[in-house]
Amino acid sequence: MQTFEEIGLRSEILQAVQELGFEKPTPIQEQAIPYLLTEETDLLAFAQTGTGKTAAFSLPLLESIDPDSKQIQALILCPTRELCLQIARDIQSFAKFMKIRTTAVYGGASIDKQIDALKRGVHIVVGTPGRSLDLIKRKKLKLEQIQWLVLDEADEMLNMGFKQELDAILATTPKEKQTLLFSATMPQELIRIAEQYMHQPKKISVGQRNSGAKNVSHEFYVVQPRDRYQALKRIADINPHIYGIVFCRTRRETKDIANKLIQDGYNADALHGDLSQAQRDHVMGRFRSRHLQILVATDVAARGLDVDEITHVINFNLPDDLEVYIHRSGRTGRAGKTGVSLLIIGGREAGKIKTIERKIGKKFDRKQIPTSQEICENRLLSLMDKVKEVNVNEEEIAPYLPHVYDKLESLSREELIKHFVSYEFNRFLEYYKNAPDLNAATRRDRDRGDRKERNGDRKDKKRGGNRIDFSRFFINLGSKDELNPKNLLSFIDSQPSLKNVEVGKIDIQKSFSFFEIDKRYEDQLLSAFSEVEYDGSSVVIERSKGGSSGGGGGNRRRGGGNRPFKGRRRN
C-alpha cells in the first residue's frame, strides 16, 4: 500500500493530512487519488459510506486548484446539508496550509450570507441541489468556468427526488470539465445521468458492491411488535457503554422513541427533518462530542454524521429497502474498530434475513433479548468496574475520612458492600423485577411447535361436528375507513398468535363493525391489538354486549383479501 507521500501530494496537503492523523490511504483513496492527479477523464467510483470518499476526491482537487484565480473552479453536490457541511469542513481542514477558499451552500440557512461569501470569491463550492439551483437562478452561483464537478452520494440524491435539480444544474456547466461521480449503489437512473453527462468514465470499485463492512457483526432479535421499545431498552441496558444510532422509518416514530428514552432516563436525543438547522447542529454536536449515548434518527437526517467510534447501529424496524440496511451498518466498525449492527424484527420478517445475508455476504446471529437477571448482573459488574477505576485523590479526601469511618463503623465489610450496591442499584432491580421474556417465535418456530397441536385440533373439531363457540367483538372501523370482510380477515391473520383462528359472522357498518371469533382466543385478540393505529388513529376492539353465538361453520380464514389492511402498531 502506498503512503500519501508516495502518491505525490504537495507538502502543504501532506502537512494537513499528517496533522489530522491520517497515516495510509484507504482503498478508495489509493485508487482514486493517483488517477485524478494524472488523468483528466471522468471517474465513476463505487464505495460504501465511511470509506474515505471525501479525501479521495478533495485531495486531488486541492492539488490542482489555482489559488490565484477568483473563479469557482469546483462544484461538489451532495444530498443533505449535514453532509454538505461535513465535506466543506473536511476540505477546509485539508487546505489549512493553503490559500484556497471553500464555502457551503444549503437550505435552512441565510441565503444572503451565502451570496456574500460567493461575492467575496471562492474556489470550491459544496452545495445541496435545491439551494445550488436557487443560487444559479439568481445568477449568484456561476458555473460556466468550473473545471471539476463532483456528485457525492449520487444514489441518495436520486432517492431523495433531486433528479430534476441535478439535470438543471448539470445543464449549466461547461462540457469541458472532469466529472467525478461517487456512489454506493448504481440504480438505473444514475446510469442514465452517467451516460448523459459523463464521457467514457473510468470505473473503480472498492470492495463488493452492497457488501457489509468487515469489522461489523450482524445480529437480529425477534419480538412481538408491541415489545419493540422494551427490547430496545434491554439491548441498551445490557450494553452500558453503548454509543449508537437507532434508525427509525419516520420522523414521527423517531420523535416518539427518543422522547420515551429521555423520559425513561436514557442519555438520548432525536435527529429528524422537523428540527431547525440550529437544533440539528446542536444535537449532532452533542453526539459527536459523546455527550449523547444514543441518537435516534431517520436515514436522511443522519447523512453527513461522520463519527468513527459508533459501537452499535440499531434498526428499530426492518428497512423497506434492504440496501438501506447496508448503508446504516456501515456507520459502525470504522477506523479499524469493531461494531455491531442489529435488527429488531417481528417473527414474520425473519425470512428476509437470508436475503440480507446474501447481499452483505455475512451471516446474522440470532440473539435472545436479555433477561432481567442477565441485565442486572451485567450492570452491577459494570458499576463495580467503574468504582474500581475511580481516581482517588488521597490528599483532598483525607480530612473527611475520619468522619466517614465513624459513620460506617457499625457496618461490616459485607454489609457495607450490600448497602452501597443497594443505594446505587435498587431502582434498577425494582424495574426489572418479574420482567417478562420478550423473545418471540418466528413463523418457522411456530410451524414446527404447533403442527402437532393443530392436527389434534382438527381431529377434535371433526369429532365435535365442527361446532365452535364464538365471541362477538366491536371494532371502531367501518366502510368509511375502507374496511371490508376480506381485509378484516387479513388484519386478524397478520398476528402470529391468531394464525388459523376461526372467524364467524362479520357485520361492516359505516363507522364501526362487528365480527365473531373463536371464544378460546379472546385474550389473544385483545392483547394483539391493544396498541394498534390505523391512519394515525387508535384502533379499538372490545367485546360486544351482544354476547356470543353458538357454533356453526362461520368464515374459515383464507389469509386476507385483495386490499391489505393498513393498520400498524403504535411504537
ABEGO torsion letter per residue (X at the ends): XBBAAAAGBBAAAAAAAAAAGBABBBAAAAAAAAAAAABABBBBBBBBBGAGAAAAAAAAAAAABBAABABBABBBBBABAAAAAAAAAAAAAAAAABBBBBBBBBBGBBAAAAAAAAAAEBABBBBBAAAAAAAAAAGABBAAABABBBBBGAAAAAAAGAAAAAAAAAAABBABBBBBBBBABBBAAAAAAAAAABBGBBBBBBEBBGBBBAABBBBBBBBBAAAAAAAAAAAAAABAABBBBBBBABAAAAAAAAAAAAAAGBBBBBBBAABBAAAAAAAAAAAAAGABABBBBBAAAABGBBBAABABBBBABBBABAAAAAAAAAABGBGGBBBBBBBBBBAAAAAAAAAAAAAAGBBBBBBBBBBAAAAAAAAAAAAAAAAAABBBBAAAAAAAAAAAAAAAAABBAAAAAAAAAAAAAAAAAAAABGBBBABBBBAAAAAAAAAAAAAAAAAAAAAAGGBBBBBBBBBABBAAAGBBAAAAAAAAAABAAABGBBBBBBBBBAABBBBBBBAAAAAAAAAAAABBBBGGBBBBBBBBAAEBBBBEAEBBBAGEBABBBABBBBX
